[in-house]
Amino acid sequence: PFTRHPVQVAMDARVVQEAAGPGRFILGFGTSKIFLNNAKMQTKKTLGPMRDAVSIVRGVLGGEAFEYEGDTWSASVPALSPEAHTPREVPPVYVAATAPKMQALAGEIAEGCLTPSITTPAFVHYTRQNVGADIDIGCTVVASIDEDRDQGRDGAREIAGMYLANKVQNIQGAADTLLDLAGLEQDEIRPVAEAMEQGGRLAAKAQVSDAILDKCKPIAGTPAECIAAIEEYRDAGCTHVMLELWGDKRHDQIRLFGEKVLPHFRS
């Protein structure tokens, strides 16, 4: 909710919503400290802009005449014409949140809260407590699957290395709840970040040991291991599991998840 006015976001969302079809679109908002710093934008005040953005988008998509005065964003929008061929329902709004105050705000104003990519079941439980409301908890989890265990874990190792390197760059030695709950020490993952800087993602991948990968809690390995990992996330409070696939033959991985994992959760 920093780089574009929420009215423009709402207009773009309506187009995507119409293309997706009824019940197939979720609108997400989030803040990325790395992105905002790269764009030389302030990162200290994020709660107010988020509240303004969600309020305005909901008001605009509702179709009625809408007025809003916020601390960061304001809007004055006429009612949608009755002849306009466009969706009328307001899609679910999710807020991506890592910090406890933003997670609490998600519980107050959103239908869902999205956790960061290096999410663990422990962090899901932490998020559920901070949200303080019965909303969807969506978890984007590093995933890789193969009938061969080592091949399945190998894809997850690469993307875990990328995210861990970004995390080290982001926190710059400061305390980090996500890492703490995963049981990851900063000295333990610093070589991953150094390898990324010096040699790229494959070099970083080589520094992700089995111990580090296990602490990251990916949904990775054989189909049976992936089922067990998803169950662990669900038991922790995750209601919306999103798989971030990596590695070779991703279409084959999607097929394997569909044939060997998904039926377990549909039965």
Protein Blocks (a to p, Z undefined) as FASTA:
>chain_A
ZZbcfklmmmmmmmmmmmnoghiaccdddddfklmmmnopafkbmmlmmmmmmmmmmmmm
nopacddddfkbccddddddfklccdfbdcddddddfbfklmmmmmmmmcbdcddfkbcf
klmmmmmmmnopacdddddddddddfblklmmmmmmmmmmmmmmmmmmmnnopacfklmm
nopafklmmmmmmmmmmnojmlmmmmmcfklmmmnopaedjfklmmmmmmmmmmnopabd
cdddedehkllmmmmmmmmmmmmmmZZ
